[in-house]
Structure formats: C-alpha cells, structure tokens
Amino acid sequence: MHHRRIGSGYIGAGGARGFSIVELMVAVAISLLLLTGVVAIFVSSKTSYETNERFSRIEENGRFALDAIMTDLRASGFVGCARQPTYLSTSLNSATSLQWNFLAGPVTGFQATGTNTWSPAMDTFIASPLSGSDVLVARVPVRERVAFPLTANVGAPTNDLQIAAGSSGGVQTGDIAMAYSCEAISVFQVTTYTQATGVIAHAASTGATPRNANNTVNYSYRQAVTNVVPIETVAYYIAPATRVSDATDPAPAGTTSLWRRRGNIAAEELVEGIEQMQVQYGVDTTGDVIVDAYRTADQVQADGQWNDVISVSVALLVRSLEQYGTDTDQRAYTLLDVNVAAPADRRLREVFTATASIRNRVRVN
C-alpha cells in the first residue's frame, strides 16, 4: 500500500489523515497545560469560596453576639422617667446578691484577673465562665413584655396593685416587677397575678425564689403616674460549647460560645465560636453625663462607681469552628485593654468591638 505525505499529515490509500508522534505529544502537552490551569483556577476558587464562607460565618456570629449584648445594654437601668427618682426600695430577699440587686446600678461586671479568677469575686449566678474572659451583667425590663399603668391609687404600701382587668403580656405570677413613677421605684416579686381582675399581689415569704421579705412596696403610688413592668438580671459570658459532646453533630474540641443567663431561667448558649470577651465601663465622674474615663470592672467596683456608668464597650474575639489550610494564625489580637497572644492554630479570627450608651442614664437629668 502506498501513502503520500501532504503537509505535516499523511493520507493513506483510503484517504484517511493522521498525525505524527511529535504532533500528538505537542497536543497532549497543550491539553495538560490547559487542564492544569483549569484545575488551578478551580482550586483557587474553591479555596477563596471556603475562606469567604468562614469569614461570613465569623461576621454573622460576631454581629449576632454583639447585637444581643448591645440591645440589653441600651435597655439597662430603666426607671420609666427622664430623671432618676429620689426614692428607691426593694422588698426582695437576698437583695444584695447579684441576681436580685436591682438597685446596684444598671450594669455590673467581673474583670478576669488570672486563671479562673475575677474581680470582684465571681457570683454563683454565672456558672463556670471561661478563664481569662470578662463577664457582663445588666438589669433590664423583660423582653417582649409591656408595662401597664395602675388603674387605682395604692393607698397603703401593703395593698395589692391594680391594673386594667384582662391585661396580658405584662407581669406574671413569680415575676420580679418594678413599680415606678418619677417619684419612686419599688422592686418586688409578684406572688399572684389574677388576669381576670388585674390584681397584682406581693405577699411575703411565698412563691418562688427569692420571695419577698415583707408585703409592702414601701410607697403609696398614685394611679395617674405609676406603671408596673417585669424586670430581670441578665449576664453574658464565655463558656465551653455544649455541642462538643454531641455524638450526632459534634463541634470541634475546644469550641467556646457566648452564653446568656436571664433571671431564674437556665443559661442558654447563644452562638458558637466566641473565643474571648473583654469589657470596659464608661464612668461619669463629674455629673455632666459625659464619659470621663473607661475603666475595668475591678476599678469601678473599687471606687463604688456602678451607678456612675453611662456607657459600656465590649470586644469579642470570634473564630471559625474548624481548622483550615496550612497557614497558622501568628497574629496577636488586642481587645480593649487586653492583648491576646497569637493562637498558632489554623483557624480564622476577627475582633468585633462596639460601645453602647446606657440610654436610661444618659437622658437622666
């Protein structure tokens, strides 16, 4: 059989064309080069996508955590008046303990001072916070509840309180409540609320903890200027995540979360990946409703200035849950007054910082 060469190919007796070995090798090399480029682009895109996804999750967690804290800080210290009432009283047992001390100031806190140590000393209201991380406490009206005005004068301070019959969404039996006007504030426990009649009872030594030490609200409130609202103490702190031990959907070992404790309700885990929290308190030392200095909790405690706090700064260190890639995190992080050493692991991290004014103190004159 005879073949004749045409250009760089060959035409056989049947007219079929073919390629030389050199041409095939060149074609394969070009194909491999193009495939390598496609793979490199895919790997780069996948890496960028996964990195962006982790940063997006960090952003989401950080913003959610800060939003929860800032919401309570802005509502803390509610007194129901544009000025601070001159008469403050409480009927609660254990009225000087952290959970029930509603007259101590709108916020308090605990400064981490060493391994599992805080100043002032940690209260049992907060269970096992993460060593080295601060704890923040605010006293606020209960979320999603409303205040109701009195519909009758109290008369004698030992009398029950009367709001409109059928009122719902406000105080409930067992709540800690505050009766307030621009003249006075009284904190007490609702031993019975009868919705049908609108009667709020505050008997002594009955009901759930802490109970009332006596059956008086300590002031003869007037109908026209007095309201009643449920209140609570809320604490924010960092602690180990519970999902670490979940066999069906475990979180990586060492994961920590932002936790919140509200009143008598068990602590709830808000968001994973919150690694550290630091807090500073803006103190007004001259009475002009302007922050004169930001101080740590131990400094505010030592100077007895909790009632002078009018703003709070919070810094959170948020990390990705999983380790990723090959690069280790060699950056040091600054959270307000605290430097966090480089973690030297393969997680992504970001610092979130926000400052909230305590509106109920800023507007007091």
C-alpha positions in Angstrom: 0.0 0.0 0.0 1.3 3.4 -0.9 1.0 6.6 1.1 1.9 10.1 0.2 2.7 12.9 2.5 0.6 16.1 2.5 1.9 18.9 4.7 2.6 17.5 8.2 0.0 14.8 8.0 -0.4 11.7 5.9 -3.1 10.5 3.5 -3.4 6.8 3.3 -4.7 4.7 0.4 -8.2 5.2 1.8 -7.8 9.0 2.1 -7.6 8.9 6.0 -5.4 11.6 7.6 -3.1 11.0 10.6 -0.7 12.9 12.9 2.9 12.4 13.7 4.1 11.4 17.2 5.6 14.8 17.7 2.3 16.5 16.9 0.4 14.2 19.2 2.9 14.9 22.0 2.6 18.6 21.5 -1.2 18.3 21.6 -1.1 16.3 24.8 1.3 18.8 26.4 -1.0 21.7 25.5 -4.0 19.8 26.8 -2.2 19.1 30.1 -1.2 22.7 30.4 -4.8 23.8 29.9 -6.1 21.2 32.3 -3.5 22.3 34.9 -4.7 25.9 34.5 -8.3 24.8 34.9 -7.5 22.8 38.0 -5.5 25.6 39.5 -8.4 28.0 38.9 -10.8 25.6 40.4 -8.7 25.0 43.5 -8.1 28.8 43.9 -11.9 29.4 43.5 -12.7 26.7 46.0 -10.2 28.0 48.5 -11.5 31.6 48.1 -15.1 30.3 48.5 -14.3 28.4 51.6 -12.3 31.2 53.1 -15.1 33.7 52.3 -17.7 31.3 53.8 -15.7 31.0 57.0 -15.3 34.8 57.2 -19.0 35.2 56.5 -19.9 32.9 59.3 -17.5 34.7 61.7 -19.1 38.0 60.6 -22.6 36.6 61.2 -21.7 35.2 64.6 -19.9 38.3 65.8 -22.6 40.7 64.7 -25.3 38.5 66.3 -23.5 38.3 69.6 -22.8 42.0 69.7 -26.4 42.8 68.8 -27.7 40.7 71.7 -25.4 42.4 74.2 -25.9 45.9 72.9 -29.7 45.5 73.0 -29.7 44.7 76.7 -27.1 47.4 77.5 -29.2 50.1 75.8 -32.3 49.0 77.8 -30.5 48.6 81.1 -31.2 50.8 84.1 -34.8 51.5 83.1 -36.5 53.8 85.5 -39.5 55.0 83.5 -38.8 58.7 83.9 -36.5 61.3 82.3 -34.9 61.8 85.7 -33.7 59.4 88.4 -36.4 59.0 91.1 -35.3 60.0 94.6 -36.9 57.1 96.5 -35.6 53.6 95.7 -36.7 50.5 97.5 -36.8 46.7 97.3 -38.9 44.1 99.1 -36.8 41.1 97.9 -34.9 38.6 100.0 -31.2 38.4 99.1 -31.5 41.9 97.8 -27.7 42.4 97.8 -26.9 39.3 95.8 -26.0 39.8 92.1 -29.2 38.3 90.7 -31.6 40.3 92.8 -29.7 43.6 93.4 -31.7 45.8 91.1 -30.7 49.0 92.9 -26.9 48.5 92.5 -26.8 50.2 89.1 -27.8 49.5 85.5 -24.8 47.3 84.8 -22.1 45.4 86.8 -19.3 43.1 85.7 -16.4 40.9 86.6 -12.8 41.5 85.3 -10.8 38.5 84.5 -7.6 38.8 86.6 -5.9 35.4 86.3 -6.6 31.7 85.9 -10.2 31.2 86.9 -10.2 34.4 89.0 -12.3 37.5 88.6 -12.6 40.8 90.4 -14.9 41.3 92.2 -15.2 37.6 93.1 -17.4 35.6 90.8 -21.1 35.1 91.8 -22.8 31.7 91.6 -25.4 33.3 89.2 -22.8 32.7 86.5 -21.8 29.0 86.1 -18.2 28.2 85.0 -17.2 31.1 82.7 -14.1 30.8 80.6 -10.9 31.7 82.4 -9.4 34.9 81.2 -12.7 36.3 79.8 -14.8 39.1 81.4 -18.4 38.8 82.5 -21.1 41.4 81.9 -24.3 41.9 83.8 -27.2 44.2 83.0 -30.6 44.8 84.7 -33.3 45.3 82.2 -37.1 45.1 81.6 -38.1 41.6 80.4 -38.0 41.4 76.7 -41.3 41.1 74.8 -43.2 42.2 77.9 -45.0 45.5 78.4 -45.6 48.0 81.2 -49.1 48.6 82.4 -50.4 51.7 84.3 -52.1 51.4 87.7 -55.8 51.9 87.5 -56.2 52.8 91.2 -54.1 54.5 93.8 -52.2 52.1 96.0 -53.2 53.8 99.2 -51.3 51.9 101.9 -48.0 50.4 100.7 -49.1 47.0 101.8 -52.1 47.0 99.4 -52.2 45.0 96.2 -51.6 46.8 93.0 -54.4 47.2 90.4 -54.0 47.3 86.6 -56.7 47.0 84.0 -58.7 43.8 84.2 -57.8 41.3 81.5 -54.3 42.8 80.9 -51.9 40.3 79.3 -48.3 40.5 78.1 -47.1 42.2 81.3 -46.4 40.8 84.7 -47.0 37.2 85.6 -47.0 35.2 88.8 -43.5 34.7 90.0 -42.0 37.7 88.1 -39.7 40.2 89.7 -41.5 43.5 89.0 -40.9 47.2 89.3 -43.5 49.8 90.2 -42.2 53.2 89.0 -43.0 56.8 88.8 -40.9 59.9 88.6 -41.1 60.0 92.4 -40.1 56.5 93.4 -39.2 52.9 92.4 -40.1 49.7 94.2 -38.8 46.3 93.3 -40.8 43.3 94.5 -41.9 39.7 93.5 -45.3 39.1 92.1 -46.7 36.3 94.3 -50.0 36.2 92.3 -51.3 38.0 89.2 -55.0 37.5 88.5 -55.6 38.4 84.9 -59.4 38.5 85.2 -59.3 41.2 87.8 -55.9 42.8 87.1 -54.8 42.4 90.7 -51.1 42.1 91.4 -50.3 40.6 94.9 -46.9 40.9 96.6 -47.2 38.8 99.8 -44.3 38.0 102.0 -42.4 34.6 102.1 -44.5 32.8 99.4 -43.8 31.7 95.9 -40.6 31.0 94.0 -37.1 32.3 94.9 -36.2 34.9 96.1 -39.6 35.7 97.6 -40.5 39.0 99.3 -39.1 39.8 102.7 -42.2 41.7 103.5 -45.6 42.5 101.9 -45.0 46.2 101.2 -44.0 48.2 98.1 -42.7 50.9 100.5 -44.5 53.7 98.8 -48.1 55.0 98.3 -48.1 55.2 94.5 -50.6 57.3 92.6 -52.7 55.9 89.8 -52.1 58.7 87.3 -48.3 58.5 87.3 -47.4 54.9 88.1 -46.7 51.8 85.9 -45.6 48.2 86.6 -43.2 46.3 84.5 -41.4 42.9 84.9 -37.6 43.2 85.2 -34.7 40.7 85.3 -30.9 40.4 85.6 -29.1 39.2 82.5 -25.5 38.0 82.3 -23.3 37.5 79.3 -20.2 35.3 79.5 -18.0 32.9 77.5 -18.1 29.1 78.3 -17.4 25.8 76.5 -19.8 24.9 73.8 -22.2 22.0 74.6 -22.2 20.6 71.1 -18.6 19.3 71.5 -20.1 16.3 73.3 -22.9 15.8 70.7 -22.2 12.4 69.1 -24.5 13.1 66.1 -23.3 16.6 65.3 -20.2 17.5 67.4 -18.4 20.8 67.4 -14.6 20.7 67.3 -12.9 20.2 70.7 -12.1 23.5 72.4 -15.0 25.4 70.9 -16.4 28.1 73.1 -19.7 30.0 72.9 -21.3 33.2 74.1 -23.8 32.3 76.9 -26.6 34.3 78.4 -28.4 33.8 81.8 -31.7 35.6 82.3 -33.3 35.8 85.7 -34.3 32.3 87.0 -34.1 30.8 83.5 -31.3 28.3 82.9 -28.3 29.7 81.0 -28.7 29.5 77.2 -26.0 29.1 74.6 -26.3 31.9 72.1 -23.6 31.5 69.4 -20.6 29.3 68.9 -17.1 30.4 68.1 -16.9 33.3 70.5 -13.5 32.8 71.9 -12.9 35.8 74.2 -14.8 38.8 75.7 -13.4 42.0 77.2 -15.4 44.8 78.7 -14.8 48.4 79.8 -17.2 50.8 81.5 -17.5 54.5 80.7 -17.8 56.4 84.0 -19.1 59.9 84.5 -17.2 61.2 87.5 -18.4 64.8 87.3 -22.2 64.5 86.9 -22.3 66.1 83.4 -23.5 62.9 81.7 -20.2 62.7 79.7 -17.8 59.8 80.0 -14.7 60.9 81.8 -12.8 57.6 81.8 -13.2 54.0 80.7 -12.4 51.5 83.5 -12.4 47.8 84.1 -14.9 46.1 86.4 -12.5 45.8 89.3 -11.6 49.5 89.1 -15.3 50.5 89.0 -16.0 48.1 92.0 -13.1 49.5 94.0 -14.3 53.1 93.6 -18.0 52.2 94.1 -19.0 53.8 90.7 -21.5 51.3 89.2 -24.2 54.0 89.4 -22.0 56.4 87.5 -21.6 54.1 84.5 -23.2 55.6 81.4 -21.7 53.5 78.6 -20.1 50.2 78.0 -17.5 49.0 75.5 -17.4 45.3 74.5 -14.8 43.5 72.4 -15.3 39.9 71.2 -12.7 37.6 69.5 -14.6 35.3 67.1 -13.0 32.4 65.4 -14.0 29.8 62.8 -15.0 26.4 64.2 -12.8 24.2 62.0 -9.1 24.5 61.3 -8.4 25.0 57.6 -5.5 25.1 55.2 -1.8 25.0 56.2 -1.1 28.6 57.4 -1.1 29.1 61.2 -2.5 32.2 62.8 0.5 34.1 64.1 -1.3 37.4 64.8 -1.7 38.8 68.2 -5.1 40.4 68.9 -6.0 43.5 71.0 -9.3 43.5 72.8 -9.7 46.9 74.5 -7.1 46.7 77.3 -6.1 43.1 76.8 -3.6 41.6 74.4 -4.3 38.0 73.2 -1.3 36.0 72.2 -1.1 34.5 68.7 -3.1 31.3 68.8 -0.8 29.4 66.4 -3.6 27.2 65.0 -5.2 27.1 61.6 -8.5 28.9 62.4 -9.6 32.3 61.1 -10.3 35.1 63.6 -11.7 38.6 63.7 -12.2 41.1 66.5 -15.6 42.9 66.9 -15.9 46.0 69.1 -19.0 48.1 70.0 -19.9 50.7 72.5 -23.5 51.3 73.8 -24.8 54.2 75.8 -27.0 53.3 78.7 -29.8 55.5 77.4 -31.7 55.5 80.7 -28.7 57.1 82.4 -27.7 59.4 79.6 -31.1 61.1 79.5 -31.4 61.4 83.2 -31.0 65.0 84.4 
